[in-house]
Amino acid sequence: MSERQTVARWELAKRLRALRADRGFNAVAKAARVAPSSLARWESTGENSSVPGVVALERLLQHYGVDDETFSRLIALRKQAKQSNWWQGYELKEYYGTFISLEEAANSIGTYECQLIPGLLQTEEYARAITKAIRLGDPEDVIEAHVKVRRERQEKWWNSTCSMWAIIGESAITQRVGGVDVMKDQIRYLTEVSSHPRMTLQVLPFSAGAHAALEIASFVILRLDNDDLSAVYLEGSSVNIFLDKRADLERYETVFNRLRAAALDTEPTRELLQRQLTDLGG
């Protein structure tokens, strides 16, 4: 499966980081005969990460003195990390590709969106309207490629066993993205999927007032079977960040739990969706 490539890359990076522990880059790099900058990229899970060559990795592991089982596991991870992903044919940004792969590998997703419908819950026309609005000047084929990627992400989620808990701000259902007809279809779709057994949908109403995510437009908590690989994804117009330290995960879990408490329960959420649909003439 394509998501294994990114998960393998993340696991390899984290295990190399743990093996080095508190030893400095320069000392390890010199002993293992690699560049300090290369070592830093191998341990990174960010945009500047890279996968070591097999000879360089073997030399590094020999320097660390790992046992045979660990040696074989990390060499296997390196091979898996070099495989291709289905999304690589779309020329996506590195961070977006990483997000897609972690999304596919997740066993549970917690997502908060203040102003937009989450990508996995968008109708095709809503996704197209959003993409056209934010990708200024992009040609039609690029727009359609991004819409197709979103559709494929959705198909993979529906064919998985991953659960999702989505919290959206009330403005996400009142903002008329794409026009009245697009929003009517979008709200009907939200109402339909909200009853799926793997889906929990809540709306955070305007009446909630001050809440734990006032300064956060959106975030996604991606929980994997290997919790060491779980992460929080923050997406912005110019900065996109993965947070994978346990303290960060715990902080955003706390924020998410407070949002859950402040948001409408599932049945009142469906009632609000129906009222909004009626207001739109649906």
Secondary structure as UniProt FT lines:
FT   HELIX           3..20
FT   TURN            21..22
FT   HELIX           25..32
FT   HELIX           36..42
FT   TURN            47..48
FT   HELIX           54..64
FT   HELIX           68..81
FT   HELIX           86..90
FT   HELIX           94..105
FT   STRAND          108..113
FT   HELIX           119..121
FT   HELIX           124..134
FT   TURN            136..137
FT   HELIX           140..158
FT   STRAND          163..169
FT   HELIX           171..174
FT   TURN            177..178
FT   HELIX           180..193
FT   TURN            194..195
FT   TURN            197..198
FT   STRAND          199..204
FT   HELIX           206..208
FT   TURN            212..215
FT   STRAND          218..223
FT   HELIX           227..229
FT   STRAND          231..235
FT   STRAND          240..243
FT   HELIX           246..262
FT   HELIX           266..279
FT   TURN            280..281
//
